[in-house]
């Protein structure tokens, strides 16, 4: 009888341990999904990224100038699910919000021909809500 109680106690302990560990794993997974926009930007771009939210705070434009070149890297992050919707880089130009759902990227080349204007190097990224 003591053996049966000992086995049942051991099984109960193992079950409690199993569920306790499973719960902590679930907690770790959900906390990983809750990274902040700043943490995602740092992971993708490096330390001290510049973060600019759009007017409705539904997207974040994150920028980081490359220290070894004239390039600036950028990512766009959707605020509600922290998904990166767009990423790229530009030279000696800018990235800025022009409306709540569009970003203007000006990517100046190294040499500009006489027949070219700034508008030739502008790309507009339009963000569409699902």
C-alpha positions as CSV (number, residue, x, y, z in Angstrom):
1,X,0.0,0.0,0.0
2,X,2.9,2.4,0.8
3,X,4.4,1.7,-2.6
4,X,1.1,2.6,-4.4
5,X,1.0,5.9,-2.4
6,X,4.6,6.6,-3.2
7,X,4.0,5.9,-6.9
8,X,0.9,8.1,-6.9
9,X,2.7,10.9,-5.1
10,X,5.6,10.7,-7.6
11,X,3.1,10.8,-10.5
12,X,1.3,13.8,-9.0
13,X,4.7,15.6,-8.5
14,X,5.6,14.9,-12.2
15,X,2.2,16.1,-13.4
16,X,2.6,19.3,-11.4
17,X,6.1,19.9,-12.7
18,X,5.0,19.2,-16.2
19,X,2.1,21.7,-16.1
20,X,4.3,24.3,-14.3
21,X,7.0,24.1,-16.9
22,X,4.4,24.1,-19.8
23,X,2.8,27.3,-18.3
24,X,6.2,29.1,-18.1
25,X,6.9,28.1,-21.7
26,X,3.6,29.7,-22.8
27,X,4.4,32.8,-20.8
28,X,7.8,33.1,-22.5
29,X,6.2,32.7,-25.9
30,X,3.5,35.4,-25.3
31,X,6.1,37.7,-23.8
32,X,8.3,37.3,-27.0
33,X,5.3,38.3,-29.1
34,X,4.9,41.4,-27.0
35,X,8.2,43.0,-27.9
36,X,7.9,46.8,-28.0
37,X,8.4,48.7,-31.2
38,X,11.7,50.1,-29.8
39,X,13.0,46.6,-29.1
40,X,12.1,45.4,-32.6
41,X,13.8,48.5,-34.1
42,X,16.9,47.9,-32.1
43,X,17.0,44.2,-33.1
44,X,16.6,45.1,-36.8
45,X,18.6,48.3,-37.0
46,X,20.9,48.6,-34.1
47,X,21.1,50.8,-31.0
48,X,19.4,54.1,-30.7
49,X,17.0,54.0,-33.7
50,X,14.9,57.1,-34.4
51,X,11.2,56.1,-34.1
52,X,8.4,58.2,-35.6
53,X,4.8,57.2,-35.2
54,X,2.2,58.2,-37.8
55,X,-0.6,60.5,-36.6
56,X,-3.0,57.7,-35.7
57,X,-0.2,55.7,-34.0
58,X,-0.9,52.7,-36.1
59,X,2.5,52.5,-37.7
60,X,6.1,53.4,-36.7
61,X,8.8,54.5,-39.0
62,X,12.1,53.5,-37.6
63,X,15.4,54.9,-38.9
64,X,19.1,54.2,-38.2
65,X,22.0,55.9,-40.0
66,X,24.8,53.5,-40.9
67,X,28.0,54.8,-39.2
68,X,30.3,53.6,-41.9
69,X,28.5,55.0,-44.9
70,X,25.9,57.6,-46.0
71,X,23.2,55.0,-46.0
72,X,20.2,55.1,-43.6
73,X,18.3,51.9,-42.9
74,X,14.6,52.0,-42.2
75,X,11.7,49.7,-41.2
76,X,8.0,50.2,-40.9
77,X,6.3,48.4,-38.0
78,X,2.5,47.9,-37.7
79,X,1.8,48.9,-34.1
80,X,-1.0,46.4,-33.2
81,X,0.8,43.1,-34.1
82,X,4.4,44.4,-34.3
83,X,4.8,43.1,-37.8
84,X,7.5,44.6,-40.0
85,X,5.6,45.7,-43.2
86,X,8.5,47.3,-45.1
87,X,12.3,47.7,-44.9
88,X,15.0,49.2,-46.9
89,X,17.7,51.9,-47.1
90,X,18.4,55.2,-48.7
91,X,21.4,57.5,-49.4
92,X,21.7,61.0,-48.1
93,X,18.0,61.7,-48.4
94,X,15.1,61.3,-46.0
95,X,12.2,59.1,-44.9
96,X,9.2,60.9,-43.5
97,X,5.5,60.6,-43.0
98,X,3.5,62.5,-45.6
99,X,0.1,61.2,-44.3
100,X,-1.2,58.7,-41.8
101,X,-0.8,55.9,-44.3
102,X,2.1,56.9,-46.5
103,X,5.8,57.4,-46.1
104,X,8.1,59.3,-48.6
105,X,11.6,58.0,-49.1
106,X,14.0,60.3,-50.9
107,X,17.1,58.3,-52.1
108,X,19.6,60.7,-53.6
109,X,22.2,59.0,-55.9
110,X,25.9,59.8,-55.8
111,X,25.8,61.8,-59.0
112,X,22.7,63.6,-60.4
113,X,22.4,64.3,-64.1
114,X,21.3,67.7,-65.2
115,X,18.0,66.4,-66.5
116,X,17.0,64.9,-63.1
117,X,15.0,66.4,-60.3
118,X,14.4,65.4,-56.6
119,X,11.1,63.9,-57.6
120,X,12.9,61.3,-59.8
121,X,14.3,59.8,-56.6
122,X,11.2,59.8,-54.4
123,X,9.4,56.6,-53.6
124,X,6.1,56.7,-51.8
125,X,5.1,53.7,-49.6
126,X,1.4,53.4,-49.1
127,X,0.3,51.4,-46.1
128,X,-3.0,49.6,-46.4
129,X,-5.0,48.5,-43.3
130,X,-6.5,45.0,-43.4
